[in-house]
C-alpha cells in the first residue's frame, strides 16, 4: 500500500512538471513593462509596418538593405539521409507580401552577404511564426551592421493532441528539423556567412544541424553517406572530410542536455562548425529546472545549468561563452521575457554580428 502511494505521488509530480513545461513554453503573451508590442494578433504586415502603406521611418520596418525570408518545414514528413527535404521558401517583396520562390533562388541569394536564421520554440502556429519572427528581427539585427538576410524558420511545433505526449513528440521532431537546417546550410557552401539564434526547442535544431554539417549522425540521419573500404582482411567506413565553418550562434533558454555539445555528446560536432556560440541561460528557470524529468534525460538542461564540466573537443570550448541572466528574468521561461531585456538582446547581437573586416593599407 505504501509503495502504491509513493508511485502515485511520483506520477502526479511528473504530470505536474510536464504541465508546467507546456504552459511556460507557450507563444508570446501580452507585454509587460512596455518593452514588447502590446498586440501579437493580426498579420506581420499590418502590425509591424512593412506593407505597402508602411512608414519607412518606422523603427519596426526592415532596414532597406535587409531581406525577410521564410523557410517552412511544415509539409515535411520523414526525411532520408542524403535526400533533399521538401522545404518551402518565400521572400517578402517591396509591397510587404510574401512571395514563393524556388530553393535555387534562395541558395543563389546566400552566395553573398550574411544569412541569419531565427528558429522558434514549441507551440507556435504558422501565423505566429511570422509575427514573432518579425519581432526577433527587430531585436537581433543591429542598426549599424552589414545587410542581413533574416530567415524565419517555421516548423510544425503547434500544439496537437494530448499536451504531455505532444511536448515529447515535438522534441523528437527537432531531429527532422536539424536535418533540414543542416542540409540547407551544407548546400549554401562552405564560405557562406551564416548565423543562427534559437529559443528553447529551437536550440536543438541549431545544434543538431551544425552537428550534421560536421559529418555527425543524429538518430540514424546523416547528410552524406559513408564510403565502405574493404579488403580480404578488414572493412571500415570512411567519413567524407568536411571543411569546418564559422557559424555564429545564440542559444536562448536551451531545452537540450548540458552535455550535448561536449565530446561524446549528442551534438558534439556542432562546436567544430562554429565561430562562436553564446548560451544565454537562467539558473532560476522554473521549467528547465525539471528538464531531466520532463525530457527523460539524465543531465540538466543547458538553459538551466550551463555547459557540463566534461572535456570538450580540441579547440571547441574556446568558441563557447555563457551568460547567466537569472538575476534579470527571475524564474520565467518565456520568449517575451528574453526579448524584452535589452541586456540580453544586446549580448546576442554582439555574438551574431560578423567580425569587422580589418582595413588594408598599401
C-alpha positions in Angstrom: 0.0 0.0 0.0 2.8 2.4 0.9 4.6 1.6 -2.4 1.4 2.3 -4.3 1.0 5.7 -2.6 4.6 6.7 -3.3 4.2 5.7 -7.0 1.0 7.8 -7.2 2.8 10.8 -5.8 5.7 10.5 -8.2 3.3 10.0 -11.1 1.4 13.1 -10.1 4.6 15.1 -9.8 5.7 14.0 -13.3 2.3 15.2 -14.7 2.6 18.5 -12.9 6.1 19.1 -14.3 5.0 18.4 -17.8 2.1 20.7 -17.4 4.4 23.4 -16.3 6.6 22.9 -19.3 3.6 23.0 -21.7 2.2 26.2 -20.1 5.5 28.0 -19.9 6.6 27.2 -23.4 3.5 28.9 -24.9 3.9 31.6 -27.5 4.3 35.3 -26.6 1.7 36.8 -24.2 0.6 40.4 -23.9 3.6 42.6 -23.0 4.7 43.8 -19.6 6.6 46.9 -19.0 6.2 48.4 -22.4 9.3 46.7 -23.9 7.4 44.5 -26.3 4.5 45.1 -28.7 1.2 45.0 -26.9 -0.6 43.0 -29.6 0.5 39.9 -31.4 -2.8 39.4 -33.2 -3.1 40.1 -36.9 -0.6 39.8 -39.7 3.1 40.8 -39.5 2.5 43.2 -42.4 -0.2 45.2 -40.7 1.3 45.1 -37.2 4.9 45.9 -38.0 4.6 48.5 -40.7 6.2 46.6 -43.6 3.3 46.7 -46.0 2.5 48.9 -49.0 1.5 51.8 -46.7 4.3 51.4 -44.2 6.1 54.4 -42.8 9.7 53.9 -44.0 10.9 55.8 -40.9 9.2 53.3 -38.5 11.7 51.5 -36.3 9.7 48.3 -36.8 10.2 48.3 -40.5 13.0 46.3 -42.1 16.1 48.2 -43.0 16.2 49.0 -46.8 19.3 46.9 -47.2 17.8 43.8 -45.4 15.6 41.0 -46.6 13.0 38.9 -44.7 12.6 35.3 -45.8 10.5 32.4 -44.5 11.6 28.7 -44.8 8.8 26.4 -43.9 9.2 22.7 -43.0 5.5 22.3 -42.0 4.9 20.0 -45.0 8.0 17.9 -44.4 7.3 14.4 -43.1 10.0 11.8 -42.7 13.4 12.6 -44.1 16.1 10.2 -45.5 19.8 10.5 -45.2 21.4 12.2 -48.2 18.0 13.2 -49.7 16.7 16.8 -50.1 13.8 17.7 -47.8 10.7 19.3 -49.3 11.4 22.8 -47.9 9.2 25.8 -48.9 10.8 29.2 -49.5 9.2 32.7 -49.5 10.7 36.2 -49.5 9.0 39.4 -48.6 8.7 41.8 -51.6 8.7 45.6 -51.6 4.9 45.7 -51.0 5.2 43.6 -47.8 3.8 40.4 -49.3 5.5 37.0 -49.0 6.2 35.6 -52.5 7.0 31.9 -53.0 10.4 31.2 -54.6 12.4 28.2 -55.5 15.2 26.6 -53.4 17.6 27.7 -56.1 16.7 31.3 -55.7 17.4 31.2 -52.0 20.7 29.4 -52.5 21.8 31.9 -55.1 21.0 34.8 -52.8 23.0 33.3 -50.0 26.2 33.3 -52.1 26.7 36.9 -51.0 26.2 38.7 -47.7 25.1 37.3 -44.4 22.2 35.0 -43.7 20.7 34.8 -40.2 18.3 32.1 -39.1 15.7 32.5 -36.4 14.2 29.3 -35.0 11.2 29.5 -32.7 10.3 27.0 -29.9 7.3 24.9 -29.0 3.7 25.8 -29.5 3.9 28.2 -32.5 1.4 28.3 -35.4 2.4 29.4 -39.0 1.0 32.8 -38.4 2.7 33.3 -35.1 6.0 32.1 -36.5 6.0 35.1 -39.0 4.8 37.6 -36.4 7.3 36.5 -33.7 10.0 36.3 -36.4 9.5 40.0 -37.2 10.0 40.9 -33.6 13.1 38.7 -33.5 14.4 40.6 -36.5 13.9 43.9 -34.7 15.7 42.5 -31.6 18.6 40.6 -33.1 19.8 42.8 -36.1 22.0 45.7 -35.2 21.3 49.1 -36.8 24.9 49.5 -38.0 25.8 46.0 -39.2 26.1 44.9 -42.8 23.0 43.8 -44.8 21.2 40.8 -43.3 19.1 38.2 -44.9 16.9 37.3 -42.0 15.3 33.8 -42.3 12.3 32.8 -40.2 12.4 29.0 -39.8 8.7 27.9 -39.5 8.5 24.4 -38.2 5.4 22.4 -37.1 5.6 23.0 -33.3 2.0 23.9 -32.8 0.1 22.0 -30.1 -1.7 18.9 -31.2 -3.5 16.2 -29.3 -2.6 15.3 -25.7 -0.4 18.0 -24.2 2.2 15.9 -22.5 2.7 13.5 -25.3 2.8 16.3 -27.8 5.7 18.0 -26.0 7.8 14.9 -26.3 6.7 14.3 -29.9 7.9 17.8 -30.8 11.2 17.1 -29.1 11.7 14.2 -31.4 10.6 16.3 -34.3 13.6 18.6 -33.7 15.8 15.8 -35.2 14.0 16.2 -38.5 14.3 20.0 -38.3 18.0 19.7 -37.6 18.4 17.6 -40.7 16.6 20.1 -42.8 18.6 23.0 -41.4 21.9 21.1 -41.8 21.1 20.1 -45.3 20.3 23.7 -46.2 23.5 25.1 -44.6 25.5 22.4 -46.4 24.0 23.4 -49.7 24.8 27.1 -49.0 28.5 26.3 -49.4 31.5 26.4 -47.1 32.1 30.1 -47.5 28.5 31.3 -46.7 28.2 33.8 -43.9 25.8 32.0 -41.5 24.5 32.9 -38.1 21.5 31.5 -36.1 19.5 32.1 -33.0 17.1 29.8 -31.4 14.8 29.6 -28.4 14.1 26.6 -26.2 13.4 23.6 -28.6 14.8 25.8 -31.5 18.3 25.5 -30.0 18.2 21.8 -30.6 17.6 22.5 -34.3 20.7 24.7 -34.5 23.0 22.3 -32.5 21.8 19.3 -34.4 22.0 21.0 -37.8 25.6 22.1 -37.2 26.5 18.6 -35.8 25.2 17.1 -39.1 27.1 19.6 -41.2 30.2 18.5 -39.3 29.6 14.9 -40.6 27.9 13.8 -37.5 25.0 11.4 -37.1 21.7 12.2 -35.5 19.5 9.2 -34.7 20.5 7.5 -37.9 20.4 10.6 -40.1 23.4 11.8 -42.0 23.9 14.5 -44.6 26.4 12.4 -46.6 26.8 8.7 -46.8 30.0 7.0 -45.6 32.0 5.1 -48.1 32.9 1.5 -47.4 36.5 0.5 -47.8 37.0 -3.3 -47.7 39.7 -5.9 -48.3 40.2 -9.5 -47.6 41.2 -8.8 -44.0 39.0 -5.8 -42.9 36.2 -3.4 -43.8 35.7 0.1 -42.5 33.5 3.2 -43.1 35.4 6.3 -44.3 33.7 9.6 -43.5 33.7 12.3 -46.1 36.1 15.1 -45.0 34.3 18.4 -44.4 36.0 21.8 -44.0 34.9 23.5 -40.7 32.6 26.5 -40.9 32.4 29.6 -38.7 28.7 29.8 -37.9 27.8 32.2 -35.1 25.0 31.0 -32.9 23.0 32.2 -29.9 21.1 29.6 -27.8 18.3 31.1 -25.7 16.9 29.0 -22.8 18.2 25.9 -24.4 15.9 22.9 -23.9 18.7 20.5 -24.6 21.1 18.5 -22.4 24.0 20.3 -20.8 26.4 17.7 -22.2 25.1 17.6 -25.8 27.8 19.9 -27.1 30.8 18.4 -25.4 32.9 15.4 -26.6 30.8 12.3 -26.8 27.6 14.3 -26.6 24.5 14.1 -28.8 25.6 17.1 -30.9 29.4 17.0 -30.3 30.3 18.1 -33.8 28.4 21.4 -33.6 31.2 23.5 -32.0 33.6 22.4 -34.7 31.4 24.2 -37.2 31.0 27.3 -35.1 33.0 30.5 -35.0 31.4 31.5 -31.7 28.4 30.3 -29.6 26.7 32.1 -26.8 24.3 30.3 -24.4 22.0 32.6 -22.6 20.6 30.7 -19.7 19.0 31.2 -16.3 19.7 29.2 -13.1 16.3 30.4 -11.9 14.3 28.9 -14.8 11.3 27.2 -13.2 10.6 25.0 -16.2 14.1 23.9 -17.2 14.8 23.1 -13.6 12.7 20.0 -14.1 14.1 19.2 -17.6 15.5 15.8 -16.6 12.1 14.5 -15.5 10.1 16.1 -18.4 12.5 15.2 -21.2 13.7 11.8 -19.7 17.3 13.0 -19.9 19.9 12.1 -17.3 21.6 15.5 -17.3 20.5 19.1 -16.6 19.3 21.5 -19.3 21.9 23.7 -21.0 19.5 26.5 -20.5 19.4 26.0 -16.7 22.9 24.9 -15.6 25.2 25.9 -18.5 27.7 23.6 -20.2 28.5 20.4 -18.5 32.0 20.2 -17.0 33.2 17.5 -19.3 36.3 17.6 -21.6 35.3 19.4 -24.8 36.8 18.7 -28.2 40.1 20.2 -29.1 39.7 23.9 -29.8 35.9 23.7 -29.3 35.2 25.2 -25.9 37.1 28.4 -26.6 34.4 29.3 -29.0 31.7 28.8 -26.4 30.5 31.5 -24.0 27.8 31.6 -21.4 25.6 34.3 -19.8 23.5 33.6 -16.8 20.6 36.0 -16.8 18.7 34.6 -13.9 19.2 37.9 -12.0 17.4 39.7 -14.9 14.5 37.5 -15.7 13.8 35.6 -12.5 12.1 32.2 -12.9 10.4 33.0 -16.2 10.7 30.6 -19.1 9.0 32.5 -22.0 10.3 34.2 -25.1 8.7 37.5 -24.3 10.8 37.9 -21.2 14.1 37.2 -23.0 13.2 39.5 -25.9 12.1 42.3 -23.6 15.5 42.7 -21.8 17.9 45.0 -23.6 20.9 43.4 -21.9 20.1 40.1 -23.4 19.4 41.2 -26.9 22.5 43.4 -27.0 24.7 40.4 -26.0 23.0 38.3 -28.7 23.5 41.0 -31.4 27.2 41.2 -30.5 27.7 37.5 -31.0 25.6 37.3 -34.2 27.2 40.2 -36.0 30.1 39.5 -38.3 33.6 40.5 -37.3 34.6 43.8 -38.8 36.9 43.5 -41.8 40.3 44.8 -41.0 41.4 47.8 -43.1 44.2 47.1 -45.5 47.0 49.6 -46.2 49.0 49.8 -49.3 
